[in-house]
């Protein structure tokens, strides 16, 4: 304990202390203090500046801090929301944790990219003296709340609102929303502070609503109801030399890649940024457009626009202007649901599933939308539906159910959209990873991204494994076939839900990859077009 006291005295000093300063802080005899300092130096927890005769924090402390942050699942879950909110609000947004009745900042995002490497320090505050603390207190059961003064704050109101506000006695204000686990217990809070001139009540409450939405999404990122997928020990063989890393930048969660033969580009989503991504493979030119809402599904439309599916329904998207217009919302009574990945069948109809924003299985359904915007609920409830794929003749429908860890198959009448009884095509095992995004090639084989399995697999129509392709990342998310001759398999991935430590083991997680294949994909299908 005395060694910890010495380490704390050095780390918490307003400037690097001398021997006398440390002795005054901890009250130890000279000999004892010299021995403790020498032991801390040997372990690189502190270092001694012989020129100025002062003691400083050692490199091992920074290494421990980095590893702690890398292992924080709630930090990884909140980081996309911090970045998005900082851009939206135009001011730093913080992620806060509670510790012994106090609140401290564990991470932040600055709207000014030039400040991204600036080290900021925020003081620890009493939980009752900031919005982050009040938001977390409001979400604790009454019998678990510590006996802290709240300055008359209405915790019940904050709980009902989904966010808390706080006016500081010294001027300025803050708003915050708690990130909770599946039992409703707060894990952290996302917070933003305003100075006195920007602290109008309308400003605080508008920020509060945005923070509450962000915390809600972070809970889904964290997967409070769904465990982080287990990662198999190693890839099923060496990574092929033909694999291309397109160096488009890491996605929080890349999903729903779609090849556009019209402009020779691949489009895909980073659903948690949220952003629309694109790549011209020949030139390497890539784009990153921030979207106004969470979008989980993507398809091409006949008029050159795109179809975006996500929170709030199905939208048209103009790639030139970035504008979105609502087409329809099949589930207006389920505001906590969103659309997931989408696909177009050989008849030009759009198929997409819905799921809970919090990843809670069983709240969604699988829909078929005709070009005339007729909507049919084909299957429901569904656990956690992923994208559909179709056999070349349109007589087989495949889709992945994440909750059941399986790829399912149905006979399909392409004209009516009617389906036959369910058949299980493939079920995950302890050493396979989880089937996620799928695509069907022109031979009727099914390519599948094995989440947690360091690989993509090619299955035959009976579910037998025909080929495994190893990847340098454990969490591929989705696949599609594209390129000028449709003989390139594009693979998206994620780094957000990596287990602790895997950011170092697999640093390319979140990148876009591709490999050449012998059998081409099916012709590109467009919503409203006929095969």
N, C-alpha and C positions, 0 to 999 in steps of 0.2 A: 504493500500500500504506500510506503514511503516513496518508492520509485515512481509510482503513479502521481503522487503529490508533486514531486520534482518536475516530472514531464508536464503536468498541467500548469505549473508556475511558469515554465518557459514558454509554453504555447499560448497562454492567456495574457502574457505581459504585453503592455502597449508598444514596447520596443524590445529588441533582443537584450536580455538581462546579463549583467555581470555576476560573478560569484557572490558578491555581497548582496545583490538584489535577491537572488534565489534563497540565500540563507535567511534573509529577513522574511521572505514569504513563507518558508516551510519550517523554520526554527530548529534546524538540525545542527549537530556539532560539525566542525570543519572536516574531520576525518571521515565521518559517515557520509557527508555530502559529497566529498571527493570520490569515495568508492561508488556511490550511486551514479554520479555523473559519468565516471569512467565506464560503468556497465552499460549505460544508455548510449554512450558513444560507440562502444563495440557493436551494439545491436543496430546502429544507424538510426536510432530513434531521435537522437539529437546530434548536433555537430558543434565543434568549437572553432570560432574565428580567432586564431592566435594574434592576428594583427590588431583587432579592436578589443580582444579579450572579452568576447561576448559569446553567449550560447544561443544557438538557433535550432529551429525544428529540423529534424533529419529527414533524409529521403525516404526512409522506410515508412514514416507516418503518411507521406503523400501516397505511397504505394498502397498502404492499407486503406486509405480513403478511396482511392480509385477502385480497388477491388470491392469495397463495400457498395459503392455506387453501381458497379457493374452487376452486382448480385441483387439489386433492388428491383423486384418485379413491379412495384407500384411506380417507381421512377420511370421505367421503360414504358409502362402503360400510359403515364401522364405526359411524357415528353412530346408526342405529336400535338396534344392539345395546348401545351405551353407555347409551342411555336406558332400554332394557328391563332391563338388568342393574342399573342404579342403583336402579330401583324394586324389583326383586326382592331385592337384597342389602341395601338400605337404607343404602348408603354410596357415596361417590364412586367412579366407575369411570373409568379413564384409558386413553387411546390413546397408546402410546409408540413412538418411533422410535429407531434406532441412529445414532450419529454418532461415528466415530473411537474406537470402543471404549467409548463412553459411551451412556447411555440418557436421553432427555429426553421430557417430556410435551408432545404437540402439541395435545391436546384432552381434555376430560373432561365427564362428566355428573354432576350432583348430584341425589340423590333428593329434596331439598327444593327445591320450585319457587321459594321465596323467595330461594334462593341462586343462581339461574340466571345472574344478572348480576354475581355477585361474582367478582373476578379472583383466582384462586389461582395461586401460584407453587410449583412443585416443583423441588427441586435436581436438577441433573444427577448421575447415579450411574454408577459403573463397571458395565459389563455383567455382571460377575461378582458384583456386590453387590446384585442385585435380581432378583425373579422374572421380570420382563419381559426382562431381558438374558439370563438363563439359558434362557428359553423360546426366544428367537431363536437363541442359540448351539446349542441342542439340535437345531434344525431345519436348521442349516447342514451340508453335507457335511464330513466330518472333515478333508479336505484344504483346506477354505476357512475353517476356524475360526481366528481370530486366537489367538496364543499368550498367552492370558489365564489367570490363576489362577482356579480355580472353587471354591476352598475345599472341595474334596472332593465337590462336587455330582455326582451321577450323571446326565450328560447323556443317556446311552442310556435310562435309566429315564424321564426327562422326555419324551424323544421318543416312547417307547412309550405313556406315559400320555396324551400330547396336551396336557399343561400342565406348568408348573414351579411349585415352591413355594420359598420362601426365608425363613429365620429370621434377622433382623438382629441383629448383635452388641449393638446399643444398645437392643434390645427391639422388639417388634412383628414382623410378618410380612407376606408378600405372596404372592399367587398370580397367575399370568399364563398366557395361551395365545397362540401366534404365529398371525398371519394370513399365509398363504403363497401364492405364485403357483402356476401350474399345473405348475411344475417342482419345487415343494416348497421354494423359497427364501423365507425369511421377509421380509415387507415391513414388518411392524409387530407390535405385541403389545397385547392388551387385558389390563389389570392392575387389581387391587384390593388395597388395603392394609388391615391390621387392626392395632389396638393390642395390647399384651401380653395384656390380659384377654380378648380375642376371638380369640386365635391358637391355639386347640386344633387338633390335627392333623385331626380330623374336619371342623372348620369350613373349614380350608384346602383339603382335598381335595374337599369338596362344592362350594366355590366354584370350584375348578379344573375340575371336570367341567362346571359351568355356563359357565365361560369358554371351554372347549374347544368346546362346542356353539355358543356365540356366535361364536367365531372361524371356525368351519366355515360358519356362515350368512353371515358377513361376506365370506368368500371367494366365496360364490355371489352376494352383492350386488355385489361387485367385478367379477363375471363373468370369473374368471380364465381360463376356457376359451372365453369368447365375447366378442368385441370389442364395445365400446360401439357401439350402432347409429349409423351415420352420419346426420347431420342435413342435410336439404336446405336450400339457401340461404335460401329464404323460403316463406311460405304460398302456396297456389295462388289468391290473390285476397284481397280485404278480408274481415276478420272480420264476419259479419252482425250487424246491430243487434239481432236477435232472440235472440242467444246470451245465456244467463244464467250468471253465475258465482255459485254458491250459497253461497260464503263459509263453507264448513264446516270450514276449516282444511286445511293441506297434508297430503297423504298421502305417506309415503315411496314407496309403490307401490300406488295404488288399482287394484283388480281385481274382476272377477266381479260387476258390479252386477245385482241381481235386484229386479223390482218386485213388491210384495205388494199385490194387490187387496184382500186380507182386512183390512188395517189402513191402506191408503192411504199406504204408506211405501216408499221405496227403501232397500234394504240393499246394502252392498258391503263389501269387505275392504280394509284396508291390510295387505297380507300380510307386510310386514316390521316392523310395529310390535311384535307382530302385534295387530290390532284389528278388531272388527266395528263398522262405521259404519252409521248410518241417517239418513234425512232425510224429514220430512213436508213436501213442497213447498209446500202451501198456507200453513202457518204459519211455515215456515222452521226449525222445531225440529229439531235434529240431536243425535245421540248418538255416543259414542266409548267402546266397551267393550274393555278390554285382554283378550286371549285367552291361555290358558296355553301354547300351542304355535303353531308356524307353520302357518297354514291358507291353502291356495291356492284352494279351491273352496267354493261356497256354493249351496244349493238349499233350497226350502221343502218341508216335509213335511205330510201330511194332518192330523196331530193338533195343529197349531199350533207344533210345534217346527221347528227347522232342521236341515239336514244340513250338516256341516262336513267337508271333505276336506283332508288335509294330511299332515304328517309323522307317521308312525305309523298311518295308515289313514283310515277313514271313521267319523265320530262323529255322534251326535245332540247337539243343543245346545238347551237350554231358555233362551229369551230372557229369561224372568222372573228365573231364579236364576243364569244364567250357567254352569250345570253342563254338563259334557260326558261322554258315555258312549260307549265304543268299540262300534261295530257289527261291523266286520270289517276285516281288513288283508289285501288280496290279495297283498301282496309282503313277507311277514315276513322273507324271506331277503335283502332289499335295503334295509338300514337307511339307506343313503345316498340313497334315493329319497324323493320326496314327491309327493302328488297336486297337480295344477295346477287350473285353472279347470274348472267343471262345468256341465252343462246337462241338462234333462229333456226326453225326446222325447214325441210325442203319445200314446204308449201308457203314459206314467207311469214309464218306466225312466230311470235315471240314467246318463249318459255322462260319463266323466272320464279324463284321461290322467295318467300319472306321468312324472316327470323327475328328473334328478340334482339334489341339493342344490347341487352345484357348477356347475350349468348345463352339464354335459358331455353332448353330444348322443348319442342312440342307446341310452340305458340304460332308457328308459321304454316304456310300452305304453298303448294305448287300451282301456278297459274299459267293459262294459255291465253294470249292476247292476239286477236286477229288484226289484220291491217285496217279493218273498219272500226277498231277499238272495241270489239266485242270481247268480254272477259268471261273466262270459265275457270272455276276453281276445280282443278283436276284431281288433286290429291290433298288431303288435309285431315287432321293436323300432321305436320312433318317435323322431324327432330331439328336438324340444322341442315337445310338443303343447300347444296352447291350447284354448280352449273350443269345443265343438261347437255347431252350429245346424242346424235342420231345416226343410225346406220345409213349407208349410201342410198339404199332404196326407200328409206323413210319408214320402214316397218318396225323398227326397234327404237325405243326410247331408253336412254341410260341416264341416271343421275346419282350423285353421291349424297348420302345422308351422314353428316358428320357425327350426329349423336349416336348412330348405330354402327359407325366405323365400317361402312359397307357401300359398295356400288350396287344399285338396284336396276333391274331391267323390267320393261313392260312391252308387250306387243302393242303396236300403235296403228290406228287408222288415221293416216295423215290428213284426209279430207275433213273428217268430223272432229278429230282430236280425242276420240275415245281410246281408252287404253284397256289392256287385258290385266289379268291377275299379276301381282308382284312376284318377281323371281330374284333371288339374291345371286348376283353375278360373282361378287368377290367380297370376302370379309377379311379385315386386318388380323394379323397375328402379332405376337409379342416382339417379333424381330423384323416386321415389315415396314413399320411406319403406318400412318393413317392415309387412306385414299382421300384425295382432295379434288383439285380441278381436273377435268377430263376433256379429251378431244378424240374424235373418231376419224381415222384416215380413209382413203379411197378403197382400201382393201377390207374395210369393216373392222379393223383392229382398233382397240381402245388404248390411247396413251393416258397415263394417270400420274399426277404429281403425288409422291409419297411423303406427306408431311411428317417430319421426324425421321425419315428413312434415308436421307442423303442420296436420293435417286428419283428417277422417273422410270416407270415400267410400261411395257407394251403387253396388253392382254389380248387373247383371242376372244371371239364372241361367246365362248363357253367359260371364260374367266381364267383360263390357264395362262401362266406367265410365259410369254414368248421371248422377251428381252428385258434386261435391266441395264440402265445407264447410270453410272455413278456420277455424283456431283460434288463440288467442293463446299457445299452448304447443306446443312441438315434439314432445312425447312422450305423446300420448294412448294409453291402454293397453287400454280395453275399452268396450263400448257395450251398452245395452239399451233397449228401448222400454217406456214406462210412462206413468203419469199416469191421471187419471180416465177419459179417453177413449182411452188408449193411443197418443196422438199426440205424445208428447214423447220425444226421444232423449236419454238420459242418457249422459255421457261421463266416465270416470275418467282420471286422468293420473298421471305420476310426475315427481319431480325427482331421484331418487336416481342415475340413470344418465345424467344430463346430462353432455356433454363439458365440459371446463374453460371457465369464463367464461359459460356459458349461464344460471346462476342469476341473473345480473344482466340478461341480455338478455330472459329470459322468467321474471319473478319470480312469475307465477301458476302455474308448473309445480307439479303435485301437487294442484291444486284439482279440484273436481267442477263440471262444466258441463252445460247442457242446451240444446236448441233445439226449437222446435215443428216438426212434420213433417205433411205432408198425408195420408200413408198410415199407418194405425194399425199397431201391432204385433199379433202373434198373441195369442190368449188366454193368460193366465199359466198355466204348467204346474207341477204340484206332484208331487213324488215319491210314487208310489202312486195318483195320480189319472188319470183318462182324459180325453182331449180331447173 
